[in-house]
Amino acid sequence: MALETPTPDWEFDRLDDGSQKIHAEVQLKNYGKFLEEYTSQLKRIEDALDDSVGDVWDFSLDPIALKLLPYEQSSLLELIKTENKAMYEHLGELLTVLITLDEIIDNHATLKDHWTMYKRLLKSVHHNPSKFGIQEDKLKPFEKLLLKLECQLLEGMIFQACIEQQFDSLNGGVSVSKNSTFAEEFAHTLRTAFANVEAKLGEPSEIDQRDKYVGICGLFVLHFQIFRTVDKKFYKSLLDVCKKGFLYAYSLSTIIKTTMNLYMSMQKPMTKTSVKALCRLVELLKAIEHMFYRRSMVVADSVTHITQHLQYQALHSISVAKKRVISDKKYSEQRLDVLSALVLAENTLNGPSTKQRRLIVSLALSVGTQMKTFKDEELIPLQLVLKKLDLISELTERVRAQCDCCFLYWHRAVFPIYLDDVYENAVDSARLHYMFSALRDCVPSMMHARHLESYEVLLECYDKEIMEALNEHLLDKLCKEIEKDLRLSVHTHLKLDDRNPFRVGMKDLAHFFFLNPIRFFNRFIDIKAYVTHYLDKTFYNLTTVALHDWATYSEMRNLATQRYGLSMTEAHLPSQTLEQGLDVLEIMRNIHVFVSRYLYNLNNQVNFTYQFLRKKFYIFSQFMYDEHIKSRLIKDIRFFREVKDQNDHKYPFERADKFNRGIRKLGITPDGQSYLDQFRQLISQIDIVNFEELVKEEGLSEETQKAARQLDSVLSDLTRNFAEGTEYFKMLVDVFAPEFRSPKNMHLRNFYIIVPPLTVNFVEHSISCKEKLNKKNKSGAAFTDDGFAMGVAYILKLLDQYQEFDSLHWFQSVREKYVKEIRAVAKQQNVQSTNQDEKLLQTMNLTHKRLEVCLQEFELLYFSLSSARIFFRADKTAAEENQEKKEKEEESGKTSNGDLSNSTPAEPVVK
């Protein structure tokens, strides 16, 4: 429900609840006297309230600010002297709000859990403030604020903190608790308000009196807290209203049973209105029982004190009668029996109020009341006390008996009508719990059935009947309605139905999914899970039939999550059939069949490839644009230009290795990956073109198998296949190259200088993956990955940087570095072999082996990169390709002009 924000010119006098008249009369009568007599008092009250209330509530309650209009100012004491019922009513409404807030917070388990999680999150923020972008000096004040908020609001003490304020002035000013006039006025108003409420409770003319009862109770507690006095008679009256809840159970149970049984005995059909009304009464009956169950701990504690008080009253009455018997000196056998019975009743009452003890007391008093031991005015109150004792001692059993709805077994026909009503009024769907609680009451009686071989047969039939009705009249209708709503929402562009809620109406079925699971027999009925399973099953089955509709059902899943909060399961089905897409495993098993028969949709694959590469290149550009990366690359380019003459135009291996290790200082992921590791993975993922390359290569292999017999035809086929493959890769280059080479992406021009550290990072990763092949845990193991080489070759082509990269002579530098180290280690091995130091010699062997493995990996990478460059025509620069393209266009233009010259001139189109 939206709340309207008050406008700046909002004034209290927009609403007239009768209080303005009271204020006007007070002003006219006492205005002059008020200015002289109470100005100083108001100031003292203001200071007192500011000091006390401000400490507890953290806000200032300014009595002078609590005015209606400037011309309506009056002192609090003057308001007290008038019969200002409106003020007490509004105070009661305020206390009702505080009590309600306490109850909401106390029963809101989710709020408590989330608050605990939030405080735990705050602790993690405290350990690493920079990670969350928060200044550390602001955390402690914020933690104090949260602690203060928790104490004030989230501990269920809002009402208690309000009434336990220090209302008396601490500096000798106004003393509220000792103001007898205020106390009398407060008590009188309370009694008057309660009399008005009590007279209307349960009456046909009742309007809002029941809602005011909570406010009266709050005012009563506030009165006690201030003045520390209790009107016991008034307190008893308040409790009597609470007891009416138990009496309502008696009356509701009687009304339901009588009405249903009368309809059945008279063989008259009930109208739907009557069925709905009776079902509502059943829900109220179970609500009363659940209320007693939820408050069972409080009720049990109160019952103990009430029982002791009633026992004390009964013992007092018996004690008076016993003294009367003892004072009579005329002893007789009958009088002794009466005295013994009274003593027995006393002894029995001095103990727990069990059923056996109460029976003994009843039997003893049937003897003890003879011979006029009790006066008439004593006997009736004693009997009333004992009756109350029986009632309070068996309160739980009596509530259970009166709220027992086992009679519904004979009226099961009303259940489908009830479910239809619940479906039509989804806002009140929570009442399903009460109805199923009532249906469960039938089970204990059915377990005593003897007309069948086993009562389980009867229970099974009853369970089946109820569940069939539930599925037919609620769950299945709900599933179909939700599916229909999702379909219409997804296909709104087709305008299949009128979706205007003002014309066709609208039910918010989401209320059903906020229900807790309903317990019935040995199962829990989870409506949310039932609908979710139905939608998952339906969407999966329909997707398997028509795979091209996968996007529609995926959108419906997302909409179901957003609109209804359903946790849908992904179907994990392919977006195309095997006739349209590629099954890699099937290709590998039947590669000879694939290369000779496979036909595929090139347009579809090219489009998918383009979309994929576009996303990856966006991330690629962000990485290259990062200030830390860009500054390091510019520094490396400047360094190479300065030292290339000294290093024989070779990029130093140490510089690349330093970059690879230094970038880890910028941060690592939880699984230990640096930014360069992630960048290397990104480049490897840009090898989607490899699969199309596989297709072309396998086509080539198919032809080369016949090379011995048909060499000439194979050569022509080779030329054609390579041309097709080259044209395909050329397409991928032409799409992205203009954007990569544009001036706005100048930061990408530094890419060639990051390739050396990338290769160092790749070789370390490749060696690590191969070493995992020999370990028990092979997670992350691999023996080859040409995707990185293909990605580097593709990006260098897009940036037209093959010459820049070749100018680094990187792989020559790597080879010289490792050959030099290998020779140095071999020389040391020869020296140590003469010294016969086995441990040092073993270390040398391991170092030698590691260097050879690294060199081998770099050479393999060099071969892969050289092969990959062939697909992107690394032999030509962008300028040379443009020139070649221009010459082809000119040549084709000449050819077309020659054809046109030999043709007949066409007639003009425009007349």
DRENGU-828690 format. One record per residue (C-alpha): x, y, z; residue in one letter. Coordinates in steps of 0.25 Angstrom, whole numbers, padded with zeros to 4 digits, always signed. Layout:
XYZa
...
***
This chain:
+0000+0000+0000m
+0006+0013-0004a
+0007+0024+0006l
+0005+0039+0002e
+0016+0048+0005t
+0011+0061+0013p
+0012+0073+0005t
+0020+0085+0011p
+0007+0093+0014d
+0000+0081+0021w
-0007+0085+0033e
-0013+0078+0045f
-0026+0085+0043d
-0029+0078+0030r
-0035+0067+0039l
-0046+0069+0049d
-0048+0058+0059d
-0055+0067+0070g
-0042+0071+0077s
-0042+0085+0070q
-0055+0089+0078k
-0049+0085+0091i
-0036+0093+0089h
-0045+0105+0084a
-0053+0105+0097e
-0040+0103+0106v
-0034+0115+0099q
-0046+0124+0100l
-0048+0121+0115k
-0033+0121+0120n
-0025+0128+0110y
-0021+0140+0118g
-0018+0132+0131k
-0011+0121+0123f
+0000+0131+0118l
+0003+0136+0132e
+0002+0123+0140e
+0007+0112+0131y
+0018+0118+0122t
+0029+0114+0132s
+0023+0100+0134q
+0023+0097+0119l
+0037+0100+0119k
+0040+0091+0130r
+0032+0080+0124i
+0039+0082+0111e
+0053+0081+0117d
+0048+0068+0125a
+0043+0061+0113l
+0055+0065+0105d
+0064+0059+0115d
+0057+0046+0118s
+0050+0043+0104v
+0063+0047+0096g
+0071+0037+0104d
+0062+0025+0101v
+0056+0029+0088w
+0067+0037+0081d
+0058+0048+0077f
+0053+0061+0084s
+0038+0061+0088l
+0035+0076+0088d
+0022+0079+0095p
+0022+0093+0089i
+0023+0086+0075a
+0011+0077+0078l
+0001+0089+0075k
-0010+0088+0065l
-0009+0103+0060l
-0002+0115+0065p
-0014+0121+0071y
-0018+0107+0078e
-0006+0106+0087q
-0010+0100+0101s
-0002+0094+0113s
-0002+0080+0116l
-0007+0082+0130l
-0019+0089+0124e
-0022+0078+0115l
-0022+0068+0126i
-0032+0077+0134k
-0042+0076+0122t
-0049+0063+0118e
-0040+0061+0106n
-0044+0047+0102k
-0039+0049+0088a
-0025+0051+0094m
-0026+0037+0101y
-0032+0031+0089e
-0020+0035+0080h
-0010+0031+0091l
-0017+0018+0091g
-0015+0017+0076e
-0001+0020+0077l
+0002+0009+0088l
-0006+0000+0079t
+0004+0003+0068v
+0016+0000+0077l
+0010-0013+0082i
+0007-0017+0068t
+0021-0014+0063l
+0027-0022+0075d
+0018-0034+0071e
+0022-0033+0056i
+0037-0033+0059i
+0036-0044+0069d
+0029-0053+0060n
+0037-0049+0047h
+0047-0060+0047a
+0053-0056+0033t
+0055-0042+0038l
+0063-0047+0050k
+0071-0056+0041d
+0074-0046+0031h
+0078-0036+0042w
+0088-0046+0047t
+0094-0048+0033m
+0095-0033+0031y
+0103-0032+0044k
+0112-0043+0040r
+0114-0036+0027l
+0118-0023+0034l
+0129-0031+0042k
+0135-0036+0029s
+0134-0021+0024v
+0141-0017+0036h
+0153-0026+0033h
+0155-0021+0019n
+0148-0007+0017p
+0156-0004+0005s
+0150-0016-0003k
+0136-0010-0001f
+0140+0005-0003g
+0137+0009+0011i
+0145+0018+0020q
+0149+0011+0033e
+0147+0023+0042d
+0132+0023+0038k
+0130+0008+0042l
+0130+0009+0057k
+0119+0020+0057p
+0111+0012+0047f
+0113+0000+0056e
+0108+0008+0068k
+0096+0013+0060l
+0092-0002+0057l
+0094-0006+0071l
+0085+0005+0076k
+0075+0002+0065l
+0075-0013+0069e
+0072-0009+0084c
+0061+0001+0080q
+0054-0007+0070l
+0058-0021+0067l
+0058-0027+0081e
+0042-0026+0083g
+0044-0015+0094m
+0038-0003+0087i
+0025-0003+0095f
+0033-0006+0108q
+0043+0005+0105a
+0032+0015+0103c
+0025+0013+0116i
+0037+0011+0125e
+0042+0025+0122q
+0045+0034+0133q
+0033+0044+0133f
+0036+0051+0146d
+0046+0063+0145s
+0059+0060+0151l
+0062+0074+0155n
+0051+0076+0164g
+0041+0081+0153g
+0028+0074+0149v
+0025+0061+0157s
+0015+0053+0148v
+0014+0040+0157s
+0010+0049+0169k
-0001+0057+0161n
-0014+0051+0167s
-0022+0059+0158t
-0016+0054+0146f
-0016+0039+0151a
-0031+0041+0154e
-0034+0046+0141e
-0026+0036+0134f
-0033+0024+0142a
-0047+0030+0139h
-0045+0031+0124t
-0039+0017+0124l
-0052+0012+0131r
-0061+0020+0122t
-0054+0015+0109a
-0054+0001+0113f
-0069+0001+0117a
-0072+0006+0103n
-0064-0005+0097v
-0069-0016+0106e
-0083-0013+0103a
-0082-0015+0088k
-0073-0027+0088l
-0080-0039+0081g
-0092-0030+0078e
-0098-0029+0064p
-0096-0014+0065s
-0081-0015+0068e
-0072-0007+0058i
-0058-0004+0063d
-0059-0006+0078q
-0050-0019+0077r
-0039-0011+0071d
-0039-0002+0082k
-0037-0013+0092y
-0022-0014+0090v
-0021+0001+0092g
-0028+0001+0105i
-0019-0010+0110c
-0007-0002+0106g
-0013+0010+0114l
-0015+0001+0126f
-0001-0003+0126v
+0004+0011+0124l
-0005+0015+0136h
+0001+0005+0145f
+0015+0008+0140q
+0013+0023+0144i
+0005+0022+0157f
+0008+0008+0162r
-0006+0005+0165t
-0016-0005+0160v
-0031-0005+0160d
-0033-0020+0162k
-0048-0020+0158k
-0044-0013+0145f
-0033-0023+0143y
-0042-0034+0145k
-0052-0028+0134s
-0040-0027+0124l
-0037-0042+0126l
-0051-0046+0125d
-0051-0040+0111v
-0039-0049+0108c
-0047-0061+0113k
-0058-0059+0103k
-0048-0065+0092g
-0051-0078+0099f
-0065-0076+0100l
-0066-0073+0085y
-0060-0087+0082a
-0072-0093+0089y
-0082-0084+0081s
-0075-0086+0068l
-0074-0101+0069s
-0089-0102+0073t
-0093-0093+0061i
-0086-0101+0051i
-0090-0114+0056k
-0104-0110+0058t
-0106-0104+0044t
-0099-0115+0036m
-0106-0126+0043n
-0120-0119+0041l
-0117-0118+0026y
-0113-0133+0026m
-0125-0137+0034s
-0135-0129+0026m
-0129-0134+0013q
-0128-0119+0008k
-0116-0114-0001p
-0108-0103+0005m
-0106-0091-0003t
-0091-0087-0007k
-0093-0075+0002t
-0096-0084+0014s
-0085-0093+0011v
-0075-0082+0010k
-0080-0076+0023a
-0079-0089+0030l
-0065-0092+0025c
-0061-0078+0030r
-0066-0082+0044l
-0058-0095+0043v
-0046-0086+0040e
-0049-0077+0052l
-0050-0089+0061l
-0037-0095+0057k
-0031-0081+0058a
-0035-0080+0073i
-0029-0094+0075e
-0016-0090+0068h
-0016-0077+0076m
-0016-0085+0089f
-0006-0094+0084y
+0004-0083+0080r
+0002-0076+0094r
+0002-0090+0101s
+0015-0086+0109m
+0008-0073+0114v
-0005-0079+0116v
+0002-0091+0125a
+0009-0080+0133d
-0004-0073+0136s
-0012-0085+0138v
-0003-0089+0150t
-0005-0076+0157h
-0020-0076+0154i
-0021-0090+0160t
-0013-0086+0173q
-0022-0074+0174h
-0035-0082+0173l
-0030-0093+0182q
-0027-0082+0192y
-0041-0076+0191q
-0047-0091+0193a
-0038-0093+0205l
-0042-0080+0211h
-0057-0084+0210s
-0054-0098+0216i
-0046-0093+0227s
-0057-0083+0231v
-0067-0095+0231a
-0057-0104+0239k
-0056-0094+0250k
-0071-0093+0251r
-0072-0108+0253v
-0061-0109+0263i
-0067-0097+0271s
-0079-0106+0273d
-0076-0114+0285k
-0088-0124+0283k
-0079-0135+0276y
-0087-0146+0269s
-0083-0157+0259e
-0089-0150+0248q
-0082-0137+0252r
-0069-0144+0252l
-0071-0149+0238d
-0074-0135+0233v
-0061-0130+0240l
-0053-0142+0234s
-0059-0139+0220a
-0055-0124+0221l
-0041-0128+0226v
-0040-0137+0214l
-0044-0126+0205a
-0034-0117+0211e
-0022-0127+0210n
-0026-0130+0195t
-0027-0116+0191l
-0013-0114+0196n
-0006-0120+0184g
-0007-0120+0169p
-0021-0119+0163s
-0021-0133+0156t
-0034-0139+0152k
-0034-0150+0163q
-0032-0139+0174r
-0043-0131+0169r
-0052-0143+0169l
-0048-0146+0183i
-0051-0131+0187v
-0065-0132+0181s
-0068-0145+0188l
-0063-0139+0201a
-0071-0127+0200l
-0083-0134+0197s
-0082-0140+0211v
-0076-0127+0217g
-0087-0118+0213t
-0097-0125+0221q
-0102-0120+0235m
-0102-0106+0230k
-0087-0105+0231t
-0087-0094+0220f
-0097-0082+0220k
-0104-0080+0207d
-0096-0068+0203e
-0083-0076+0206e
-0087-0089+0198l
-0091-0082+0185i
-0077-0075+0183p
-0070-0088+0187l
-0077-0096+0177q
-0074-0085+0167l
-0059-0086+0170v
-0059-0101+0169l
-0065-0100+0156k
-0055-0090+0151k
-0044-0099+0156l
-0049-0110+0148d
-0050-0101+0136l
-0036-0095+0137i
-0030-0109+0140s
-0036-0115+0128e
-0034-0103+0119l
-0025-0110+0108t
-0034-0122+0107e
-0047-0113+0107r
-0041-0104+0096v
-0037-0117+0088r
-0051-0123+0089a
-0058-0111+0086q
-0049-0108+0073c
-0050-0122+0069d
-0055-0123+0055c
-0056-0138+0053c
-0071-0136+0048f
-0066-0131+0035l
-0064-0145+0031y
-0079-0146+0029w
-0079-0133+0021h
-0067-0135+0011r
-0076-0130+0000a
-0074-0116+0004v
-0059-0117+0002f
-0059-0115-0013p
-0068-0102-0012i
-0058-0097-0002y
-0046-0099-0011l
-0053-0092-0022d
-0055-0080-0013d
-0041-0080-0008v
-0036-0080-0023y
-0045-0068-0026e
-0040-0061-0014n
-0025-0063-0014a
-0022-0052-0004v
-0028-0060+0007d
-0020-0073+0003s
-0014-0074+0016a
-0027-0080+0022r
-0024-0093+0015l
-0016-0097+0027h
-0028-0096+0036y
-0037-0104+0027m
-0026-0115+0026f
-0024-0115+0041s
-0039-0117+0042a
-0039-0129+0032l
-0028-0135+0040r
-0037-0136+0052d
-0045-0147+0045c
-0033-0156+0046v
-0033-0160+0060p
-0048-0164+0060s
-0046-0172+0047m
-0034-0180+0054m
-0045-0186+0063h
-0053-0192+0051a
-0057-0206+0052r
-0065-0209+0040h
-0053-0211+0031l
-0042-0221+0032e
-0032-0210+0035s
-0035-0195+0038y
-0023-0192+0028e
-0032-0195+0016v
-0042-0184+0021l
-0031-0174+0023l
-0025-0177+0009e
-0039-0175+0003c
-0040-0162+0011y
-0027-0157+0007d
-0029-0160-0008k
-0042-0153-0008e
-0037-0140-0001i
-0024-0140-0010m
-0033-0142-0023e
-0042-0130-0019a
-0030-0122-0016l
-0023-0125-0029n
-0036-0123-0037e
-0041-0110-0031h
-0028-0103-0027l
-0015-0108-0031l
-0018-0112-0046d
-0026-0099-0048k
-0014-0091-0042l
-0004-0098-0051c
-0012-0096-0064k
-0015-0081-0060e
+0000-0078-0057i
+0004-0085-0070e
-0006-0077-0078k
-0002-0064-0071d
+0013-0067-0074l
+0009-0070-0089r
+0001-0058-0091l
+0011-0049-0084s
+0022-0054-0093v
+0013-0053-0106h
+0007-0039-0102t
+0012-0034-0116h
+0002-0044-0123l
-0010-0037-0115k
-0016-0051-0112l
-0025-0046-0101d
-0030-0034-0094d
-0020-0032-0082r
-0026-0019-0077n
-0029-0022-0062p
-0039-0011-0061f
-0048-0019-0071r
-0045-0033-0069v
-0041-0033-0054g
-0029-0039-0049m
-0025-0049-0038k
-0012-0048-0031d
-0008-0063-0031l
+0005-0061-0025a
-0001-0061-0011h
-0002-0076-0012f
+0014-0077-0013f
+0016-0070+0000f
+0009-0081+0008l
+0017-0090+0016n
+0015-0105+0013p
+0002-0111+0018i
+0003-0123+0026r
-0007-0134+0023f
-0006-0149+0027f
+0009-0153+0025n
+0012-0142+0015r
+0014-0127+0013f
+0007-0120+0002i
+0016-0110-0004d
+0008-0102-0014i
+0020-0094-0019k
+0028-0107-0022a
+0016-0114-0028y
+0014-0102-0038v
+0029-0101-0041t
+0030-0116-0044h
+0018-0115-0053y
+0024-0103-0061l
+0038-0110-0061d
+0032-0123-0067k
+0023-0115-0077t
+0034-0106-0082f
+0044-0118-0083y
+0034-0127-0091n
+0030-0116-0100l
+0044-0112-0103t
+0048-0126-0107t
+0037-0126-0117v
+0041-0112-0123a
+0055-0108-0120l
+0054-0095-0127h
+0044-0090-0116d
+0055-0092-0106w
+0057-0076-0105a
+0042-0075-0102t
+0042-0085-0091y
+0054-0079-0085s
+0047-0065-0085e
+0035-0072-0078m
+0044-0078-0067r
+0050-0064-0064n
+0037-0058-0064l
+0032-0068-0054a
+0044-0065-0045t
+0041-0050-0046q
+0026-0050-0045r
+0023-0062-0035y
+0037-0065-0029g
+0038-0079-0034l
+0051-0085-0034s
+0051-0091-0048m
+0061-0102-0053t
+0068-0100-0066e
+0065-0111-0077a
+0079-0112-0082h
+0074-0116-0095l
+0082-0111-0108p
+0076-0100-0116s
+0076-0108-0129q
+0075-0122-0133t
+0086-0130-0138l
+0082-0128-0152e
+0084-0113-0150q
+0096-0113-0140g
+0109-0120-0137l
+0111-0132-0128d
+0126-0132-0125v
+0126-0146-0119l
+0118-0152-0131e
+0128-0146-0141i
+0140-0151-0133m
+0134-0165-0134r
+0130-0165-0149n
+0140-0155-0154i
+0141-0162-0168h
+0126-0161-0170v
+0125-0147-0165f
+0135-0141-0175v
+0129-0147-0186s
+0114-0145-0183r
+0113-0133-0174y
+0105-0121-0178l
+0104-0109-0169y
+0097-0095-0168n
+0109-0086-0170l
+0101-0073-0168n
+0096-0079-0154n
+0110-0082-0150q
+0116-0069-0154v
+0105-0061-0147n
+0108-0069-0134f
+0123-0067-0136t
+0121-0052-0138y
+0112-0050-0125q
+0122-0059-0117f
+0134-0051-0122l
+0128-0038-0119r
+0126-0040-0105k
+0140-0046-0103k
+0146-0034-0110f
+0139-0024-0101y
+0145-0030-0089i
+0158-0031-0097f
+0158-0016-0099s
+0154-0013-0085q
+0167-0020-0080f
+0176-0013-0090m
+0170+0001-0086y
+0173-0002-0071d
+0182+0009-0066e
+0191-0001-0059h
+0193-0010-0071i
+0194+0002-0081k
+0205+0009-0073s
+0213-0004-0072r
+0212-0007-0087l
+0216+0007-0091i
+0228+0006-0082k
+0232-0007-0088d
+0231-0001-0102i
+0239+0010-0098r
+0250+0001-0091f
+0251-0008-0104f
+0253+0004-0113r
+0264+0008-0104e
+0271-0005-0103v
+0268-0012-0116k
+0281-0008-0122d
+0289-0014-0110q
+0281-0027-0110n
+0282-0030-0124d
+0268-0026-0126h
+0263-0037-0117k
+0252-0034-0106y
+0259-0039-0093p
+0253-0051-0086f
+0255-0045-0072e
+0246-0033-0076r
+0234-0042-0080a
+0236-0051-0068d
+0236-0039-0059k
+0223-0034-0065f
+0217-0048-0063n
+0221-0048-0048r
+0219-0033-0045g
+0204-0033-0050i
+0201-0042-0038r
+0203-0031-0029k
+0190-0024-0035l
+0182-0035-0028g
+0178-0050-0030i
+0165-0057-0031t
+0160-0067-0019p
+0166-0078-0028d
+0179-0072-0029g
+0178-0066-0043q
+0185-0053-0047s
+0179-0043-0057y
+0189-0048-0067l
+0184-0062-0065d
+0170-0058-0068q
+0174-0050-0080f
+0181-0062-0085r
+0168-0070-0083q
+0161-0059-0091l
+0170-0060-0103i
+0169-0076-0102s
+0153-0074-0103q
+0154-0066-0116i
+0158-0079-0123d
+0143-0083-0126i
+0148-0082-0141v
+0156-0095-0138n
+0144-0103-0140f
+0142-0098-0154e
+0157-0100-0156e
+0155-0114-0152l
+0144-0116-0162v
+0153-0111-0173k
+0165-0119-0169e
+0157-0132-0168e
+0152-0129-0182g
+0166-0127-0186l
+0170-0140-0180s
+0159-0148-0187e
+0165-0143-0201e
+0179-0146-0197t
+0176-0161-0195q
+0174-0162-0210k
+0187-0153-0214a
+0194-0165-0219a
+0184-0168-0229r
+0179-0155-0233q
+0190-0145-0230l
+0185-0134-0240d
+0171-0134-0236s
+0175-0134-0221v
+0184-0121-0224l
+0171-0114-0229s
+0163-0119-0217d
+0174-0114-0208l
+0174-0100-0214t
+0159-0099-0214r
+0158-0104-0199n
+0169-0094-0195f
+0162-0083-0202a
+0149-0086-0195e
+0155-0087-0182g
+0163-0074-0184t
+0151-0067-0189e
+0144-0071-0176y
+0155-0066-0167f
+0156-0054-0176k
+0141-0051-0173m
+0144-0051-0158l
+0156-0042-0159v
+0148-0032-0168d
+0137-0031-0158v
+0145-0027-0146f
+0158-0021-0153a
+0153-0007-0156p
+0148-0005-0141e
+0161-0010-0136f
+0170-0001-0145r
+0161+0011-0142s
+0168+0023-0135p
+0158+0022-0123k
+0164+0009-0120n
+0178+0013-0120m
+0180+0006-0106h
+0179-0007-0114l
+0192-0004-0122r
+0200-0008-0110n
+0196-0022-0111f
+0208-0028-0118y
+0217-0024-0106i
+0208-0032-0096i
+0210-0045-0105v
+0223-0049-0098p
+0218-0049-0084p
+0206-0056-0089l
+0214-0067-0095t
+0222-0068-0082v
+0209-0069-0074n
+0203-0079-0084f
+0216-0088-0084v
+0215-0088-0068e
+0200-0092-0069h
+0202-0103-0080s
+0213-0110-0072i
+0204-0109-0059s
+0193-0116-0067c
+0202-0127-0073k
+0207-0130-0059e
+0193-0132-0054k
+0192-0144-0063l
+0201-0152-0055n
+0193-0148-0042k
+0182-0155-0035k
+0173-0143-0036n
+0173-0139-0050k
+0164-0127-0049s
+0169-0117-0059g
+0178-0126-0066a
+0181-0125-0081a
+0192-0129-0091f
+0189-0118-0102t
+0183-0105-0104d
+0184-0098-0118d
+0173-0088-0115g
+0183-0078-0109f
+0192-0078-0121a
+0180-0077-0130m
+0174-0065-0122g
+0188-0058-0122v
+0189-0060-0137a
+0175-0055-0139y
+0177-0042-0131i
+0190-0039-0137l
+0184-0040-0150k
+0172-0031-0146l
+0182-0020-0141l
+0191-0022-0153d
+0203-0024-0143q
+0210-0037-0149y
+0222-0028-0153q
+0223-0021-0139e
+0222-0035-0132f
+0233-0041-0142d
+0242-0029-0139s
+0243-0034-0124l
+0250-0047-0129h
+0243-0052-0117w
+0245-0067-0119f
+0259-0065-0123q
+0261-0058-0110s
+0255-0069-0102v
+0263-0080-0109r
+0276-0073-0107e
+0272-0071-0092k
+0269-0086-0090y
+0280-0092-0098v
+0290-0083-0090k
+0284-0088-0077e
+0284-0102-0081i
+0299-0101-0085r
+0302-0095-0072a
+0295-0106-0064v
+0302-0117-0073a
+0315-0110-0070k
+0312-0110-0055q
+0308-0125-0056q
+0321-0129-0061n
+0328-0122-0050v
+0319-0128-0039q
+0321-0142-0045s
+0336-0141-0041t
+0332-0136-0027n
+0322-0148-0025q
+0312-0139-0018d
+0300-0148-0021e
+0289-0138-0015k
+0295-0126-0023l
+0296-0134-0035l
+0281-0139-0034q
+0277-0124-0033t
+0285-0121-0045m
+0278-0132-0053n
+0264-0127-0049l
+0268-0113-0053t
+0273-0118-0066h
+0260-0126-0069k
+0252-0114-0065r
+0259-0105-0074l
+0258-0115-0086e
+0243-0116-0083v
+0241-0101-0083c
+0249-0099-0096l
+0241-0111-0102q
+0227-0104-0098e
+0232-0090-0104f
+0236-0097-0117e
+0222-0104-0118l
+0216-0091-0116l
+0224-0085-0127y
+0220-0096-0137f
+0205-0094-0133s
+0206-0079-0134l
+0213-0080-0148s
+0202-0090-0153s
+0191-0081-0148a
+0197-0069-0155r
+0195-0077-0168i
+0180-0076-0167f
+0180-0061-0166f
+0190-0058-0177r
+0201-0053-0168a
+0210-0051-0181d
+0203-0038-0184k
+0200-0026-0177t
+0187-0018-0177a
+0192-0008-0187a
+0196-0019-0196e
+0183-0026-0195e
+0176-0013-0198n
+0184-0011-0210q
+0181-0025-0215e
+0166-0023-0212k
+0166-0010-0220k
+0173-0017-0232e
+0163-0028-0232k
+0152-0018-0232e
+0158-0010-0244e
+0160-0023-0251e
+0146-0028-0249s
+0141-0014-0253g
+0148-0014-0266k
+0142-0028-0269t
+0128-0023-0266s
+0130-0011-0275n
+0135-0020-0286g
+0122-0028-0285d
+0114-0016-0285l
+0120-0010-0298s
+0116-0023-0305n
+0102-0022-0301s
+0090-0015-0306t
+0087-0001-0300p
+0075-0002-0290a
+0063+0007-0291e
+0062+0019-0282p
+0054+0016-0269v
+0050+0030-0267v
+0041+0035-0278k
***
